[in-house]
């Protein structure tokens, strides 16, 4: 039941992403770094193939209206699902906030990594990824371009809510160089200095110390 709920929630968020995409809106606040460019051509090509299949099945099943209707609904939903994957990547970019980096992967992943937990960040392009304990790969088009090393494990939850601790995170950004630069600057930015005390107020005159008494002229 929990798995079914997680899948239905994922599907609903994909459809909601289509609405946000059509409205040209993105979720979250902070400095945004897109990553959808690396998979856009592939997903739209897949959507085009699905549309051709839908047309072909409509011709083949025109003599069976009931079957045609069921297959048509499934095919249309498949097209929406594929386009929704791209829309989710567009409206859920990576976010850099003053205290954390949110590594995102559509509606499947939103991993918050505190800036003080990052020990190293580098521009590193990889096309091969093997599942390794303590490491999380979030490839786009089979590619990652940024690698983070963490001081300690950070909790990551998969689509079904199963926890996993990771200390190395690899992900992709369309402009990985700019992301690495801004993330490095955010990590090394000096903390604000405490307010300096203001100038000391002049000491109040003590009673009886109003200055020397005038001398007598006698």
C-alpha positions in Angstrom: 0.0 0.0 0.0 2.8 2.4 0.9 4.6 1.6 -2.5 1.3 2.2 -4.4 0.8 5.5 -2.6 4.4 6.6 -3.4 3.9 5.8 -7.1 0.5 7.6 -7.3 2.0 10.6 -5.6 4.9 10.6 -8.1 2.4 10.5 -11.0 0.4 13.3 -9.6 3.5 15.5 -9.2 4.5 14.8 -12.8 1.1 16.0 -14.0 1.4 19.1 -11.7 4.8 19.8 -13.3 3.1 20.0 -16.7 0.9 22.7 -15.4 3.8 24.6 -13.9 5.8 24.2 -17.1 2.9 25.5 -19.2 2.7 28.5 -16.8 6.5 29.1 -17.1 6.9 28.8 -13.3 9.6 27.0 -11.3 9.4 25.7 -7.7 11.6 26.9 -4.8 13.6 30.0 -4.1 17.3 30.5 -4.5 19.9 30.6 -7.3 18.6 28.2 -10.0 20.7 25.8 -12.0 19.0 23.9 -14.8 19.8 20.3 -15.9 17.0 19.4 -18.3 18.9 20.4 -21.5 20.8 17.1 -21.4 17.7 14.9 -21.7 15.3 17.1 -23.7 16.1 15.8 -27.1 15.9 12.2 -26.0 12.6 12.6 -24.2 10.9 14.5 -27.0 12.2 11.9 -29.4 10.6 9.2 -27.3 7.4 11.2 -27.1 7.3 11.5 -30.9 7.7 7.7 -31.2 4.8 7.2 -28.7 2.6 9.6 -30.8 3.4 7.6 -34.0 2.6 4.4 -32.1 -0.7 5.9 -30.9 -1.7 6.7 -34.5 -0.7 3.2 -35.7 -2.6 1.5 -33.0 -5.7 3.6 -33.8 -5.6 2.4 -37.4 -5.0 -1.3 -36.4 -7.8 -1.3 -33.8 -10.4 0.7 -35.6 -12.6 -2.4 -35.9 -12.6 -3.0 -32.1 -13.9 0.3 -30.5 -13.7 -0.9 -26.9 -10.1 -2.1 -27.2 -9.2 0.9 -29.2 -10.5 3.2 -26.5 -8.5 1.4 -23.8 -5.3 1.5 -25.8 -5.8 5.1 -26.8 -6.1 6.2 -23.1 -2.9 4.2 -22.2 -1.0 5.7 -25.2 -2.1 9.3 -24.4 -1.1 8.8 -20.8 2.3 7.5 -21.9 2.9 10.6 -24.0 1.9 12.8 -21.0 4.2 10.8 -18.7 7.2 11.2 -21.0 6.6 14.9 -21.5 6.0 15.2 -17.8 9.5 13.8 -17.1 11.0 16.7 -19.0 8.6 19.3 -17.5 9.5 18.1 -14.0 13.2 18.6 -14.7 12.6 22.1 -16.0 10.4 23.3 -13.1 12.5 21.7 -10.4 16.0 23.0 -11.0 18.9 22.6 -8.5 18.8 25.4 -5.9 21.6 27.2 -4.1 20.4 29.0 -1.0 22.4 30.9 1.6 22.8 27.8 3.8 22.3 24.7 1.5 22.4 23.2 -2.0 19.3 21.3 -3.1 20.2 18.6 -5.6 17.1 17.8 -7.6 16.1 15.1 -10.0 12.6 16.0 -11.3 10.0 15.1 -8.7 12.0 12.0 -7.7 14.7 13.7 -5.7 15.2 16.8 -3.6 18.3 16.3 -1.5 19.2 19.1 0.8 23.0 19.4 1.5 24.1 22.0 4.0 27.0 24.1 2.7 29.0 23.4 5.8 28.8 19.7 5.1 30.5 20.0 1.8 34.3 19.5 1.9 35.0 19.5 -1.8 33.2 20.4 -5.0 34.6 19.9 -8.5 33.7 19.9 -12.2 33.9 16.2 -13.2 32.3 14.7 -16.2 31.3 11.0 -15.9 29.4 8.7 -18.2 29.7 5.4 -16.3 28.1 5.0 -12.9 28.2 1.9 -10.7 26.1 1.7 -7.6 28.5 2.0 -4.7 27.8 2.2 -1.0 27.8 5.7 0.3 27.6 7.3 -3.2 24.6 8.8 -5.0 24.6 9.3 -8.8 21.9 11.5 -10.4 22.8 11.3 -14.1 20.9 13.2 -16.8 21.3 11.5 -20.2 23.8 9.0 -18.6 26.0 12.0 -17.6 27.1 13.7 -14.4 29.2 16.8 -14.4 29.6 17.9 -10.7 31.0 15.9 -7.8 30.4 16.7 -4.1 32.4 15.2 -1.3 30.7 15.6 2.2 32.2 15.7 5.6 29.7 13.1 6.8 26.8 11.0 5.6 23.6 12.8 4.5 20.2 10.9 4.5 18.7 10.3 1.1 15.3 8.8 0.6 14.3 7.0 -2.6 11.0 7.1 -4.4 9.5 4.5 -2.0 10.8 6.3 1.1 13.7 3.9 1.8 16.6 5.7 3.6 20.2 5.6 2.4 23.2 7.5 3.7 25.6 9.0 1.2 28.8 11.0 1.5 29.5 11.5 -2.2 27.0 13.0 -4.6 27.4 13.3 -8.4 24.8 15.1 -10.5 24.5 17.1 -13.7 24.0 20.8 -14.4 23.7 22.4 -17.8 26.2 25.0 -16.7 28.3 23.0 -14.3 31.2 25.5 -14.3 29.0 28.3 -13.1 27.4 26.1 -10.4 30.9 25.0 -9.1 32.0 28.6 -9.1 29.0 30.0 -7.2 28.9 27.1 -4.8 32.6 27.6 -4.0 32.1 31.3 -3.4 29.1 30.5 -1.1 31.1 28.0 0.9 34.1 30.3 1.3 32.2 33.5 1.9 33.3 35.1 5.3 30.8 35.1 8.0 29.4 38.6 8.9 31.6 40.3 11.6 30.0 41.2 14.9 28.9 44.8 15.3 31.7 46.9 16.6 30.9 48.9 19.7 30.2 52.5 19.1 32.4 55.3 20.3 32.5 55.7 24.1 30.2 58.5 25.4 32.0 61.3 27.2 32.2 60.7 30.9 29.7 62.7 32.9 31.1 65.5 35.0 31.3 64.4 38.6 29.6 66.5 41.2 31.9 69.1 42.6 34.3 68.9 39.7 33.0 71.8 37.7 36.5 73.2 37.2 38.9 75.5 39.3 37.4 78.1 41.5 38.1 81.8 40.6 40.9 83.4 42.7 40.1 86.4 44.8 41.4 89.8 43.5 42.4 90.8 47.0 
